[in-house]
């Protein structure tokens, strides 16, 4: 048995380092790539239930089953989902789809198609994505010599460069081996994920239902997605089911719906949880009637209040589809005294080993009796880790709110992707939050007196103008109406722009539209004329740049998760002011500055003209004699 380290050694390290000083919130990205201690005995009944249903659907009988977890925020559900993901990744027993961000609730089927595509592009832990794992399995089904997925991924781009018809030949062979496939283009796109960076990302974008440049779509031999948002929504569910059906030939699929709390509603007035529950019903019923082979399991993580108040009595058989395996969701248990001690022990093992220290007991500097007493209070995992963070020192020091916010802000700022550019309301909220900290300050010769998101008349506005800035410039009162319009449907863009020109109705002196430069306003849209009208009325059109709005999005994320991060609204406002996140923001300064009276030529896009419909490129499949015995070795040499 090792001799414990000296008190001085322990004191120095403990007072300079805190293993619990990390954000207590587990993000969606952590589910895929996070690394944190997990007490596998805690709520093992729940994770075991998931593994059990996966094995049940593996035979295809039943084709689909579902279960739900009932979990309060912070009880450890994300740790549990991460455990399930790690197990499936380790033994390759199922494809894993994780949904926690749902975007536009009015387009839930289209959003799910993007969630499906995004989940399958996540790594399986061995350097390849789930898409590539699926594509490799499809290829191995029709070739004479099977290859490991990693070898196929490494050699496929070179084989493709030497054999330009390889995708055509493989697609044709797979379709003959799978006559029930309804959409050959989906097979073709999945095969393209084996390609290099010039092909795979675009194939995944197409599989998500997003538009490609015409030249890239032609290169991949794929038809371009429709630009009509209603058609995208109508086609999305069938496309997702086709992908699920193909994938199920090789492995079961677990679809997990998480983060259903929140007050967001769709245009019909249904809450996010109810919209997602409707999606689960649509998936359940459609899969039950489909040709899936190895089956699908659906897991929903639902707060108890949401289940009781919004879902249990909603009717239409939705509750039965959310939990077909059990009559009620499985309750996740709080950590008891024994579990609390074990969790803290797990967290401290790596800490002491990394500093080459031996503590006098596994949970030092805490007292085991104190930890057990905490367990009697049934703390959430989040609350337990916060307590450990605040008490991990020999001489406890008060937690600095500014430092907590700084770490949380940096964490949110480091999140990958620019998916927020599709969410007009999120961007508007981020700008609004920044502006609320600038009341009484002068920027660009403009004194900001007030900012309000209460736009009247409410019915007339219909959430088009997201907020107003009341200011004084050169002694004259200015009321600036601001609308972030990232929508891609012409009628929606026109409708929202029209509200910006209704100065008398909304008591404005200036309208300000914010939109990404690459989201062109087509010249045949009514929005193009309204763009000119807005300019003539002294309004302005500001190009939205992702890098300018990212800091505001990050601090808004901290604000929305302030309880989880353990910080207050006032502290966040003070942080924004002290760090000048809003004061120095170029987008906010553009909104306040005098508008430029020029319409850039590239703000509008002419209607495309198709000279000859026969010019449209459609994928062709080369018929081959031995379609199920392609010699893949000759291509990969």
Secondary structure, 3 states (H helix, E strand, C coil): CCCCCCHHHHHHHHHHCCCCCCCCCCCHHHHHHCCCCCCCCCCHHHHHHHHHHHHHHCCCCCCEEEEEEECCCCCCHHHHHHHHHHHHHHHCCEEEEEECCCCCHHHHHHHHHHHHHHHHCCECCCCCEHHHHHHHHHHHCCECCCCCHHHHHHHHHHHHHHCCCHHHHHHHHHHHHCCCCCCHHHHHHHHHCCCCCCCHHHHHHHHCCCCCCHHHHHHHCCCCCCCCHHHHHHHHHHHHHHHHHHHCCCCEEEEEECCCCCCCECCCCCEHHHHHHHHHHHHHHHHHCCCCCCCEEEEEEECHHHHHHHHCCCCCCHHHHHCCCCCCCEECCCCCHHHHHHHHHHHHHHHHHHCCCCCCCCCCCCCHHHHHHHHHCCCCHHHHHHHHHHHCCCCCCCCCHHHHHHHHHHHHHCCCCCHHHHCHHHHHHHHHHHHHCCCCCEECCEEEEEEECCCCCHHHHCCCCCEEEEEEECCEEEEEEEEECCCCCHHHHHHHHHHHCCHHHHCCCEEEEEEECCCCEECCCHHHHHHHHHHHCCCEEEEECHHHHHHHHHHHHHHHCHHHHCCCHHHHHHHHHHHCCCCCCHHHHHHHCCCCCCCCHHHEECCCCCCCHHHCCCCCCCCCCCCCCECHHHHHC
